[in-house]
């Protein structure tokens, strides 16, 4: 192999080769995540139990104990 006379051209080619390698590895990693549905498994096994634990322990207003007065909120059309 001949040595390149200009050092700038060789540096650019090495940089482009490294960039291509990094992009190729990123593409392979994203394909593996997609193929094995790793993002969905992470959400199902890690995030969802955490959210269930958090939101199931929240205090809520009991809607069955609140009074419901139909005449107060609903005005029927036939009472004209």
N, C-alpha and C positions, 0 to 999 in steps of 0.2 A: 504494500500500500504506500502510496506517495503521501508525504506530509503536506499539509495545506500551507501555502505561503502566508495567507492572511489569517491572523489569529481570531479576528472578529467573526469570520464565517464559521469557523470550527466551534466557537463558543455558542453561536446561535443554533447550530445544528444539534449540539449536545443538549442545549436547553429545550429545544423542540422535542427531542427524543425523550427526555425526562418528563416533559409535560404530557406527551402522548402516553407514556407508561402510567402516569398517575391517573389520567382520564380513563385509560383502559381498566385499571384496577377499580376505580370508582364505579364504572359501568358494570363490572362483574359483581361487585358487592351489592349494588342496587338490584341486579337481576336475582341474586341469591335471596335477598330480602323479599322480593316479589314472588319468586317461585315457591318458597316455603311458607309464605304468608306470615313472616316473622313479626311484622308490625301488628297484625290482627291478634296474634298469639300474645304479644306483649300487652296489648290493651286488655285482652280477656283475662290473663292470669295475673297481671300486676296492677293496672290502673283501675279496672272495674271493681275488684274487691276493696281497694282503698276508697273509692267513691261510695260504694254501698255502705261500708262501715261508717263513713262520715255522714252521709245523708240519712241513714236509718236511725242514727242517734240524735238527730235534731228534734227539738221540741216543736210541735205543731199545734195549731188551734184545732180543737175538736169540733168539727162541723156538725156533728149530730146533736150537740148540746145547744147550739145557737137557735134562737126562736125564728120561726119562719111565718111571717104574716102575709098571706097571699093578697088580702085586700089592700094592704099597704103598698105593695110593690107592683101589682098587676092590675091594670084597669081594663076590664073586658069591654069589647066593642058593643055588646048587646045592651049595656046599661044606659044608653043615650036617651 
